[in-house]
Amino acid sequence: MSTEDDVRSLAGSLPKVTERTSYGTPAFYVAGKIFLRFHEEPGVLVCWRKDLSERELLLATGEGKFLSTSHYAGHASVLVRLSLVGLDELAELVTEAWEARAPKRPTTALE
């Protein structure tokens, strides 16, 4: 089981993250782009994914941990029931959401 405090701790440990509100709930941004926010329903987190296929995979295999609503149809985000995910899984979800929205580093010719 994970909590909103766990989300805050994990999100706050990532580079260049700021917290402000979105739709009246706390949300987390990287470089001005939202990547997580607490849903209006208590205990539910809106979590950005890289693309729709990642979202669909979570919805299909998540054993009730993940859900969506008509509001998020066609959007690369998924709702996460915090009470059903452990801290390790939450850490992975938060990090992947951050990676999906954080600016990509320029590559150099030497890489």
C-alpha positions in Angstrom: 0.0 0.0 0.0 1.3 3.5 -0.9 0.2 6.9 0.2 0.0 10.4 -1.0 3.0 11.2 1.2 4.9 8.4 -0.6 4.1 10.1 -3.9 5.3 13.5 -2.6 8.5 12.0 -1.4 9.3 10.1 -4.6 8.3 12.9 -6.9 10.2 15.5 -4.8 13.4 13.4 -5.1 13.5 13.7 -8.9 15.4 16.6 -10.6 13.7 19.9 -11.3 10.3 18.9 -9.9 7.9 21.5 -8.7 4.6 21.1 -6.9 1.5 23.2 -7.6 -2.2 22.6 -8.3 -4.0 21.4 -11.3 -7.8 21.0 -11.4 -7.7 22.0 -7.7 -5.5 19.1 -6.5 -1.7 18.9 -5.9 0.3 18.2 -9.0 3.9 17.6 -9.9 5.7 19.2 -12.8 9.0 18.9 -14.5 10.2 21.7 -16.8 6.6 23.1 -16.8 5.0 19.8 -17.8 2.7 18.0 -15.5 3.6 14.3 -14.9 1.6 13.4 -11.8 -1.4 14.8 -10.0 -3.7 13.6 -7.3 -7.2 12.8 -8.6 -10.3 14.3 -7.1 -11.1 10.8 -5.8 -9.1 10.2 -2.6 -6.3 7.7 -2.9 -6.1 7.9 -6.7 -3.1 9.3 -8.7 -3.2 10.5 -12.3 0.1 9.2 -13.8 1.4 10.1 -17.2 2.8 7.3 -19.4 5.1 7.5 -22.4 2.3 6.6 -24.9 -1.1 5.0 -25.2 0.3 1.5 -25.6 1.9 1.7 -22.1 -1.3 2.9 -20.7 -3.3 0.1 -22.3 -0.9 -2.5 -21.1 -1.3 -1.3 -17.5 -5.1 -1.3 -17.8 -5.1 -4.8 -19.3 -2.7 -6.4 -16.8 -2.9 -4.3 -13.7 -5.3 -6.5 -11.7 -7.5 -3.6 -10.6 -4.6 -1.3 -9.7 -5.2 0.9 -12.7 -8.3 2.5 -14.1 -9.4 5.2 -16.5 -12.5 7.4 -17.0 -14.0 8.8 -20.1 -12.2 12.1 -19.3 -8.9 10.3 -20.0 -10.0 8.4 -23.1 -7.2 8.8 -25.7 -4.8 10.3 -23.2 -1.5 8.8 -22.3 -2.2 8.7 -18.6 -3.6 6.2 -16.2 -5.3 6.4 -12.8 -3.5 4.5 -10.1 -5.2 3.2 -6.9 -2.5 3.9 -4.3 -3.9 1.4 -1.9 -3.2 -1.4 -4.3 0.4 -0.6 -5.3 3.5 -1.2 -3.2 6.2 1.4 -2.7 8.6 -0.2 -5.2 5.9 -0.3 -7.9 4.9 3.3 -7.1 8.6 4.4 -7.4 8.8 2.8 -10.9 5.5 4.5 -12.0 6.6 7.9 -10.7 10.0 7.7 -12.3 8.6 6.5 -15.6 6.0 9.4 -15.5 8.8 11.8 -14.9 10.9 10.3 -17.8 7.9 10.6 -20.1 7.6 14.3 -19.5 11.1 15.5 -18.7 13.1 17.3 -21.4 15.4 14.9 -23.3 19.1 15.6 -23.0 20.8 16.5 -26.3 23.1 13.7 -27.4 26.6 14.4 -28.6 28.5 13.0 -31.5 30.9 11.3 -29.1 28.3 9.1 -27.5 
